[in-house]
Structures are given as C-alpha cells and as structure tokens.
Amino acid sequence: MIGLSLYITGGEALSTGEFTSGFINITPKAGRSVRKAFLGRFLKASEAAGPLHDRENPSLHCQGAPQLYIIIKAKHPAENLTTPPGLKPAANFWPVSMEGKPILSDSKAITVSDITKTFGELTAVDHVSFEVEKGDFFGFLGPNGAGKTTLIRMLTTLLKPTSGHAVVSCCDVTKDPAEVREHIGVVPQAMTSDLDLTAYENMDLYGRFYGIRSRERKERIAYLLEMVGLTARAKDLVATYSGGMRRRLEIARVLVHRPELLFLDEPTIGLDPQSRRVVWSFLEKLIGGDSMTIFLTTHYMEEAEALCGRVAIIDTGKIIAMGSPAELKAQIPGNDVISLSLDGPAGEIAEKIEGSPFVHKVKAEDGSLRVSVDSGAKNLPVLIDEVRKAGGKILSATVHEQSLEDVFIHYTGKSIREEEAKKVSFFVGAGIPQKFGR
C-alpha cells in the first residue's frame, strides 16, 4: 500500500506541478501518472483541499503560505517514513491510502487532532488532541458538563466535529462512519436495553444486527452472561433487573460482536457503591482477559484511579493534564493533603501557616483549609499547633494521600463535584444541549 504524508516548513511560495525532485521523494518505479493521481487523492482526502489547490489541476499551489513538502512512501508511512531535516508533520494530516483513507499506525487505536465541537456560541469541546494505544484502558476524567460525552459522541460517529480530525480503529470518523461502527462497542450514559425483552433476547437481537451466525451468537451470549453473573436471570425480563444488573447486561451486550474498541460513557453513574464495584470487577476482567482497547469517561476519581492506565483530565472542553494516575499525582507538590475545618474565616490563617517548612501549598475556601504537605500523619500535630497559634479554632481534621481530585484542584482551583445523574432524552441524549437536539 502506498500512502502520502504532508510536511510543512518555512519558505517561499512554490508549485509542485512539475513534481520537482527537491520537494518530492518518489517511490521506485512509480510513474508520473501514478504520482499525479496519488497527489490528487491526497488533496481530495485533506480538508485543506479547497484553499490549497485548484480542483481542476492536482498541482499544489501555496500562495505565500508555509512551504509544503510532500513525500510518497511505500507500505506503511508511519513505520518507514523518514522526516527530512528541519521539517515536522503538519497538524491535522495523516498518511492516506490509494483510496484516500487515512492510514493509522498499528499501535494506535485512537488518534485525535485539534478536534472541536460547537453548538451555536457554546464550545463544548475545544481543540482537543490525544492518542490512545491499542490495548490501553484510557480514561477521560472531569466534572459534569466538561465535554466528555460530546467527545465520545464524536468518536462514535453520532456527532460531526465542527473542526479537527479523529481516527478510530484506522477509520476516519467523518469520512468512514460505517466502518468505525463495525469495530467499536458503545455503552452510553442512558440505559438502552429493552425492558420488555429478556436479557438473552436483548443480546440476541444485538448479535443479529451485526450479522453473527446463530451458533456463534448463542455461544457468545452464554459466555458473556456467565462472565457478568447473569446466567440465572437470562430469561427474566430486563424490567425486573436492578440498576447494577442492567448496566452489566448493557456492557455484555456490546461485546457480542467482539469489538476492537469499547467506549464507556459514565458506566457507573447513578449506581450505588456496591453495584459500582461489581461493574469495576467485570471491567477489570476485560482488561486482563482481552487485548481490547477501552475508552472510559467518568467524574468519579476513584474509578479513574482504579481502572485506567492513562487518564486525561478535562474541564470546560479542554484537556488540562494527561498521564498515568501516578504521573499526574507526581506533578503536584507534597504527598499528602490535610483538610481542616475551621470555626471562622480561613484566609488570614492560610497566610500565617504557608511559610512552614513542610507546607507546599495552602488553599482556603468557605471556612476550611486544604494544605499540601509532606508526611501528613507526622506533621498534622505540628500544623494544628500553628493554626491555633495563628488564632484559628479547628473543628475537624483529616489526612489523605494525593488523589486525582487534588490534581484537578491544583490545575483548576475547584473540585470535581459528584453531581446527581441528569435525566437525558433517549433521542437527544447527553452531549447535546437540549435546544440543539435533533
């Protein structure tokens, strides 16, 4: 397979109409007609096609813009493409195949570049870029309204991005939505299993949608029902299920067709702590048993820490930090947090104690103090004495290790509020402001 890659560097305007060898590196035995056809396909595949070239002529004209360097390479460009000195890949462009479809590196399950979604004047997702490796358990952590569901709806082809690009399982979500859907499984926030069918019937219907043969479908359903602990209730109507049982069924249902990539949008929202941990246990089995890639959105910090190998923290539509839970916590000072509830204003007390040698950061809010410290248990008595000397009266004190919530507070100055689950329309759903629903 031959692909094309676009590179940008500073320079004067130029035209590649003559395929000057100084600007184009041609694969061996590739004739002029082949090269020209490929260049045309590349331009057609890129969203920059309109402003960058004349559609009647596949030559590329760059009028006063940064100089363009186009390379044609054999096989997989992501693996064997050598970047010319001083050049770097242009944002929002991928290598493309002969059919004009983006080629993704074998190690990447998701590649998102500068993706944005607006609803009128509201920007729900704001120039977000990230990559997810195959086999990863990747989490998006943020408060309600941060843009998590809007992002997942774009990645699962339910919403078209306003701008930017996303490739999921080697397919462009805008240009090849049907192919994307063949490779993914999606568990949305809203429960979608049919209450008037049994668990088995729900899963059987789903398998039929994907054209799975009867024998294979029966075997797969039996295996998945056993995995989620619902074999004994397989013939019961879903209307008789608890919230936790129904959520386990919905996760099992989307695995019937063996998706390469599983999207989970707030999978435990609204569940009691016990049911939530049962779902976690099931997801941990998936991590250990399959090479499946899992993309999770959540506003529960402990869920992200317990399940995810890598986490992106999102707020107001923007990624503010990304890495493993350990890497993210290492970015903030101190290894413990002491929370003090005071009888009276906390602002003046904060100013008096922040100079202590073991104190890294003090945040005062609503009569309480959050103090980032080293060795919290050891230094708690010392901190209490200093607060009392400063004139403060302590009502309560707690010590805990740094968490992802502390990372969120460090970057945003506010905490992630675990709000009550919002009711969403089955047809509009989360991720679309109500007035913009279809």
C-alpha positions as CSV (number, residue, x, y, z in Angstrom):
1,M,0.0,0.0,0.0
2,I,1.3,3.5,-0.8
3,G,0.5,6.5,1.3
4,L,1.1,10.2,1.3
5,S,2.3,12.4,4.1
6,L,2.3,16.2,4.3
7,Y,5.2,18.1,5.9
8,I,5.5,21.9,6.5
9,T,8.5,24.1,6.9
10,G,9.1,27.8,6.5
11,G,9.9,29.1,3.0
12,E,8.8,30.9,-0.1
13,A,5.7,30.0,-2.2
14,L,6.2,27.1,-4.6
15,S,4.3,24.9,-7.0
16,T,4.7,21.2,-7.1
17,G,3.1,20.9,-10.5
18,E,6.3,19.7,-12.1
19,F,7.0,17.2,-9.3
20,T,10.4,18.8,-8.6
21,S,12.7,16.1,-7.1
22,G,13.8,18.5,-4.5
23,F,10.4,18.6,-3.0
24,I,9.0,15.1,-3.8
25,N,10.6,11.8,-3.0
26,I,9.0,9.2,-5.4
27,T,8.8,5.5,-4.7
28,P,10.8,3.3,-7.1
29,K,9.1,2.5,-10.4
30,A,6.2,5.0,-9.7
31,G,5.3,6.7,-13.0
32,R,4.2,10.3,-13.5
33,S,0.6,9.4,-13.9
34,V,0.6,7.3,-10.7
35,R,2.3,10.2,-8.8
36,K,-0.2,12.7,-10.1
37,A,-3.2,10.5,-9.3
38,F,-1.9,10.0,-5.7
39,L,-1.3,13.7,-5.2
40,G,-4.9,14.4,-6.4
41,R,-6.2,11.7,-4.0
42,F,-4.2,13.2,-1.1
43,L,-5.6,16.7,-1.8
44,K,-9.1,15.3,-2.0
45,A,-8.7,13.5,1.3
46,S,-7.5,16.5,3.2
47,E,-9.8,19.2,4.5
48,A,-7.4,21.8,3.2
49,A,-8.1,20.8,-0.4
50,G,-10.2,23.9,-1.2
51,P,-7.9,26.7,-0.1
52,L,-4.7,25.0,-1.0
53,H,-5.2,23.8,-4.6
54,D,-7.1,24.2,-7.8
55,R,-9.5,21.3,-8.0
56,E,-9.2,21.1,-11.8
57,N,-5.4,20.7,-11.5
58,P,-3.9,18.3,-8.9
59,S,-0.9,20.5,-8.6
60,L,-0.5,22.1,-5.2
61,H,-0.2,25.9,-5.1
62,C,0.9,27.5,-1.9
63,Q,0.5,31.3,-2.3
64,G,2.6,32.9,0.3
65,A,1.8,30.1,2.8
66,P,4.4,27.9,4.5
67,Q,6.4,25.8,2.1
68,L,4.9,22.3,1.6
69,Y,6.9,19.1,1.4
70,I,5.1,16.0,0.1
71,I,6.6,12.6,0.3
72,I,5.3,9.4,-1.3
73,K,6.4,6.2,0.5
74,A,5.8,2.5,0.1
75,K,3.9,0.3,2.6
76,H,3.2,1.9,6.0
77,P,4.4,5.6,6.1
78,A,4.0,5.7,9.9
79,E,6.7,3.0,10.2
80,N,9.2,3.7,7.4
81,L,8.8,7.4,6.7
82,T,12.0,9.5,7.4
83,T,11.3,13.1,8.3
84,P,13.6,15.4,6.2
85,P,15.9,17.6,8.2
86,G,14.2,20.7,9.7
87,L,10.7,19.5,8.8
88,K,7.8,18.3,11.0
89,P,4.4,16.7,10.4
90,A,1.7,19.2,9.7
91,A,-1.2,19.2,12.2
92,N,-4.5,17.6,11.1
93,F,-3.0,15.5,8.3
94,W,-2.4,11.7,8.2
95,P,-0.9,9.4,5.6
96,V,-3.6,8.2,3.2
97,S,-4.1,5.1,1.2
98,M,-4.7,4.7,-2.5
99,E,-8.4,5.1,-1.8
100,G,-7.8,8.4,0.0
101,K,-8.4,6.9,3.5
102,P,-6.1,7.8,6.4
103,I,-3.5,5.2,7.5
104,L,-3.0,4.9,11.2
105,S,0.0,3.3,12.9
106,D,-0.7,-0.3,14.0
107,S,0.0,0.7,17.7
108,K,-2.7,3.4,17.8
109,A,-6.4,2.7,18.5
110,I,-7.5,6.3,18.5
111,T,-5.8,9.5,17.1
112,V,-7.5,12.8,17.8
113,S,-6.0,16.0,16.4
114,D,-7.4,19.5,17.3
115,I,-11.0,18.4,17.4
116,T,-13.6,21.0,18.3
117,K,-17.4,20.9,18.7
118,T,-19.6,24.0,19.0
119,F,-23.3,24.4,19.5
120,G,-24.0,28.0,18.4
121,E,-21.9,30.1,20.7
122,L,-21.2,27.3,23.1
123,T,-17.9,25.5,22.7
124,A,-18.4,22.0,24.2
125,V,-15.0,20.5,23.1
126,D,-12.2,23.0,22.5
127,H,-9.2,22.0,20.3
128,V,-8.6,18.6,21.9
129,S,-5.7,16.3,20.8
130,F,-4.6,12.9,22.2
131,E,-3.7,9.4,21.2
132,V,-4.7,6.0,22.7
133,E,-2.5,3.0,22.2
134,K,-4.1,-0.4,21.3
135,G,-4.8,-2.4,24.5
136,D,-4.9,0.6,26.7
137,F,-7.6,1.4,29.3
138,F,-7.8,5.2,28.8
139,G,-10.0,7.5,30.9
140,F,-11.4,11.0,30.5
141,L,-11.9,12.5,33.9
142,G,-13.9,15.7,34.5
143,P,-17.0,17.2,36.1
144,N,-20.4,17.1,34.5
145,G,-20.6,19.5,31.6
146,A,-16.8,19.3,30.9
147,G,-17.3,17.9,27.3
148,K,-16.7,14.2,28.0
149,T,-19.9,12.9,26.4
150,T,-19.7,15.3,23.5
151,L,-16.3,14.0,22.7
152,I,-17.3,10.4,22.9
153,R,-20.3,11.0,20.7
154,M,-17.9,12.4,18.0
155,L,-15.6,9.5,18.3
156,T,-18.5,7.1,17.9
157,T,-19.8,8.9,14.8
158,L,-23.0,10.3,16.5
159,L,-21.9,13.9,16.2
160,K,-19.8,15.5,13.4
161,P,-16.9,17.6,14.7
162,T,-17.0,21.3,13.9
163,S,-13.3,21.1,13.1
164,G,-10.4,18.9,13.6
165,H,-9.9,15.2,12.8
166,A,-10.3,11.8,14.6
167,V,-9.3,8.3,13.5
168,V,-10.8,5.4,15.4
169,S,-9.7,1.8,14.6
170,C,-7.9,3.1,11.4
171,C,-11.0,4.8,10.1
172,D,-11.9,8.5,9.9
173,V,-15.0,9.2,12.0
174,T,-16.3,11.8,9.5
175,K,-15.4,10.1,6.2
176,D,-15.9,6.4,7.2
177,P,-18.5,6.3,10.0
178,A,-20.0,2.9,9.0
179,E,-16.5,1.3,9.1
180,V,-15.9,2.9,12.6
181,R,-19.1,1.4,13.9
182,E,-18.1,-2.1,12.8
183,H,-15.1,-2.0,15.0
184,I,-16.5,-0.4,18.2
185,G,-18.9,-1.1,21.0
186,V,-20.6,1.8,22.9
187,V,-22.3,1.9,26.3
188,P,-23.9,5.4,26.6
189,Q,-25.0,7.1,29.8
190,A,-28.6,6.4,29.2
191,M,-29.8,2.8,29.6
192,T,-30.8,1.5,26.2
193,S,-31.7,-2.2,26.8
194,D,-35.3,-3.1,26.1
195,L,-37.3,-3.5,29.3
196,D,-39.9,-5.7,27.6
197,L,-37.3,-8.3,26.4
198,T,-35.3,-10.8,28.4
199,A,-31.6,-10.4,28.9
200,Y,-31.0,-13.1,26.3
201,E,-33.3,-11.6,23.8
202,N,-31.6,-8.2,24.2
203,M,-28.3,-9.7,23.4
204,D,-29.6,-12.0,20.6
205,L,-31.2,-9.0,18.9
206,Y,-27.9,-7.1,19.1
207,G,-26.0,-10.0,17.6
208,R,-28.4,-10.2,14.7
209,F,-27.8,-6.6,13.9
210,Y,-24.2,-7.4,13.4
211,G,-25.0,-10.5,11.3
212,I,-23.5,-13.0,13.7
213,R,-24.5,-16.6,12.8
214,S,-26.9,-18.4,15.1
215,R,-24.4,-20.9,16.6
216,E,-21.7,-18.4,17.2
217,R,-24.2,-16.0,18.7
218,K,-25.6,-18.5,21.2
219,E,-22.1,-19.5,22.3
220,R,-21.0,-15.9,22.7
221,I,-24.1,-14.8,24.6
222,A,-23.8,-17.8,27.0
223,Y,-20.2,-16.9,27.7
224,L,-20.8,-13.2,28.3
225,L,-23.9,-13.8,30.5
226,E,-21.7,-16.1,32.6
227,M,-19.0,-13.5,32.8
228,V,-21.3,-10.8,34.1
229,G,-23.1,-13.2,36.5
230,L,-26.5,-13.1,34.8
231,T,-26.8,-16.7,33.6
232,A,-29.5,-17.5,36.1
233,R,-31.5,-14.4,35.1
234,A,-31.0,-14.7,31.4
235,K,-34.7,-15.5,30.7
236,D,-36.1,-12.8,33.1
237,L,-37.4,-9.5,31.7
238,V,-34.9,-6.7,32.0
239,A,-37.7,-4.7,33.7
240,T,-37.1,-6.8,36.8
241,Y,-33.4,-6.0,36.9
242,S,-31.7,-3.7,39.4
243,G,-29.7,-0.7,38.0
244,G,-26.4,-2.6,38.5
245,M,-27.6,-5.7,36.8
246,R,-28.9,-3.8,33.9
247,R,-25.7,-1.9,33.5
248,R,-23.7,-5.2,33.5
249,L,-26.1,-6.5,30.8
250,E,-25.5,-3.5,28.6
251,I,-21.8,-3.8,28.8
252,A,-22.0,-7.5,28.0
253,R,-24.4,-6.8,25.1
254,V,-21.9,-4.5,23.3
255,L,-19.3,-7.3,23.5
256,V,-21.3,-9.8,21.4
257,H,-19.6,-8.8,18.1
258,R,-16.1,-8.8,19.7
259,P,-15.4,-5.1,19.2
260,E,-11.7,-3.9,19.0
261,L,-12.5,-0.8,21.0
262,L,-15.1,-0.3,23.8
263,F,-16.5,3.1,24.7
264,L,-18.0,3.5,28.1
265,D,-19.7,6.8,28.9
266,E,-20.1,7.2,32.6
267,P,-20.8,3.5,33.0
268,T,-21.5,3.6,36.8
269,I,-23.3,6.9,37.1
270,G,-26.3,6.6,39.3
271,L,-25.3,3.2,40.8
272,D,-24.8,2.6,44.5
273,P,-21.2,2.0,45.7
274,Q,-21.7,-1.8,45.8
275,S,-23.1,-2.0,42.3
276,R,-20.4,0.3,41.0
277,R,-17.7,-2.0,42.4
278,V,-19.3,-5.0,40.8
279,V,-19.1,-3.2,37.4
280,W,-15.4,-2.4,38.1
281,S,-14.7,-6.0,38.8
282,F,-16.2,-7.0,35.5
283,L,-14.2,-4.3,33.6
284,E,-11.0,-5.5,35.4
285,K,-11.7,-9.0,34.0
286,L,-12.0,-7.5,30.5
287,I,-8.6,-5.7,30.9
288,G,-6.9,-9.0,32.0
289,G,-8.6,-11.3,29.5
290,D,-8.7,-9.5,26.2
291,S,-6.5,-7.2,24.1
292,M,-9.4,-4.8,23.7
293,T,-8.9,-1.1,24.0
294,I,-11.3,0.6,26.5
295,F,-12.1,4.3,26.5
296,L,-13.9,5.4,29.7
297,T,-15.4,8.8,30.7
298,T,-16.2,9.4,34.3
299,H,-16.4,12.0,37.0
300,Y,-15.5,9.6,39.8
301,M,-11.9,10.0,40.7
302,E,-11.6,6.6,42.4
303,E,-13.0,4.9,39.2
304,A,-10.3,6.5,37.0
305,E,-7.6,5.6,39.5
306,A,-8.8,2.0,39.9
307,L,-9.2,1.2,36.2
308,C,-7.3,3.4,33.9
309,G,-3.7,3.1,32.8
310,R,-3.7,6.6,31.4
311,V,-6.0,9.5,32.2
312,A,-6.8,12.8,30.6
313,I,-8.3,15.4,32.9
314,I,-10.8,17.7,31.0
315,D,-12.5,20.9,32.1
316,T,-14.6,23.3,30.1
317,G,-13.9,21.4,26.9
318,K,-10.1,21.4,27.2
319,I,-7.5,18.8,28.4
320,I,-5.6,20.3,31.3
321,A,-3.4,17.3,32.2
322,M,-2.7,13.8,30.9
323,G,-0.7,10.8,32.0
324,S,-0.9,7.8,34.3
325,P,-2.5,8.4,37.7
326,A,0.9,8.1,39.3
327,E,2.4,10.6,36.8
328,L,-0.4,13.1,37.4
329,K,-0.2,12.9,41.1
330,A,3.6,13.4,40.9
331,Q,3.0,16.8,39.2
332,I,1.6,18.4,42.4
333,P,3.7,19.3,45.5
334,G,3.6,17.2,48.6
335,N,2.5,13.6,49.1
336,D,-0.4,14.2,51.5
337,V,-3.3,16.6,51.9
338,I,-4.5,17.8,55.3
339,S,-8.1,19.2,55.4
340,L,-9.0,21.4,58.3
341,S,-12.5,22.7,59.1
342,L,-12.3,26.0,61.0
343,D,-14.7,28.0,63.1
344,G,-14.4,31.3,61.3
345,P,-12.6,32.8,58.3
346,A,-9.7,30.8,56.9
347,G,-8.0,33.4,54.7
348,E,-5.8,35.0,57.4
349,I,-4.9,31.6,58.9
350,A,-3.7,30.4,55.5
351,E,-1.3,33.3,55.1
352,K,0.2,32.6,58.5
353,I,0.9,28.9,58.0
354,E,2.0,28.8,54.4
355,G,5.6,29.6,55.4
356,S,6.0,26.4,57.4
357,P,8.9,24.2,56.0
358,F,6.7,21.1,55.5
359,V,3.9,23.0,53.8
360,H,3.9,23.2,50.0
361,K,0.5,24.8,49.2
362,V,-2.5,26.2,51.2
363,K,-5.9,26.8,49.8
364,A,-8.6,28.5,51.8
365,E,-12.3,28.2,51.0
366,D,-15.6,28.5,53.0
367,G,-14.1,28.2,56.4
368,S,-11.8,25.4,55.6
369,L,-8.1,24.8,54.6
370,R,-6.6,22.3,52.2
371,V,-2.9,22.0,53.0
372,S,-0.5,20.1,50.7
373,V,2.3,18.7,52.9
374,D,5.0,16.1,53.2
375,S,4.3,13.2,55.7
376,G,0.8,14.3,56.7
377,A,0.3,12.0,59.7
378,K,3.7,13.1,61.2
379,N,3.1,16.8,60.6
380,L,-0.6,17.0,61.5
381,P,0.0,17.8,65.2
382,V,2.6,20.5,64.2
383,L,0.1,22.0,61.8
384,I,-2.7,22.0,64.4
385,D,-0.4,23.9,66.8
386,E,0.4,26.5,64.2
387,V,-3.2,27.1,63.3
388,R,-4.1,27.6,67.0
389,K,-1.2,30.0,67.4
390,A,-2.5,32.0,64.5
391,G,-5.8,32.3,66.2
392,G,-7.8,29.6,64.5
393,K,-10.2,27.2,66.1
394,I,-10.2,23.7,64.5
395,L,-13.5,21.8,64.3
396,S,-12.2,18.7,62.4
397,A,-9.0,17.5,60.7
398,T,-8.4,14.7,58.1
399,V,-5.4,13.4,56.3
400,H,-5.4,11.6,52.9
401,E,-2.9,10.8,50.1
402,Q,-2.9,12.9,47.0
403,S,-5.6,11.8,44.6
404,L,-6.7,12.8,41.1
405,E,-9.1,15.2,42.6
406,D,-6.1,17.0,44.1
407,V,-4.6,17.1,40.6
408,F,-7.8,18.6,39.3
409,I,-7.9,21.2,42.2
410,H,-4.2,22.0,41.5
411,Y,-4.9,22.9,37.9
412,T,-8.4,24.4,38.1
413,G,-8.7,25.7,41.7
414,K,-12.0,23.8,42.1
415,S,-13.1,20.3,43.0
416,I,-14.9,17.7,40.9
417,R,-18.4,17.6,42.2
418,E,-20.1,14.2,42.1
419,E,-23.5,15.6,40.9
420,E,-26.6,13.6,40.7
421,A,-27.1,11.9,37.4
422,K,-29.0,14.0,34.9
423,K,-32.0,12.6,33.1
424,V,-31.4,12.6,29.4
425,S,-33.7,12.1,26.5
426,F,-33.3,8.8,24.7
427,F,-33.4,10.5,21.4
428,V,-31.2,13.6,22.2
429,G,-29.0,12.2,25.0
430,A,-26.2,13.6,26.9
431,G,-23.6,15.5,25.0
432,I,-26.1,17.7,23.1
433,P,-27.5,20.8,24.7
434,Q,-31.3,20.3,24.8
435,K,-32.1,23.2,22.4
436,F,-29.7,21.8,19.8
437,G,-31.2,18.3,19.9
438,R,-32.2,16.6,16.7
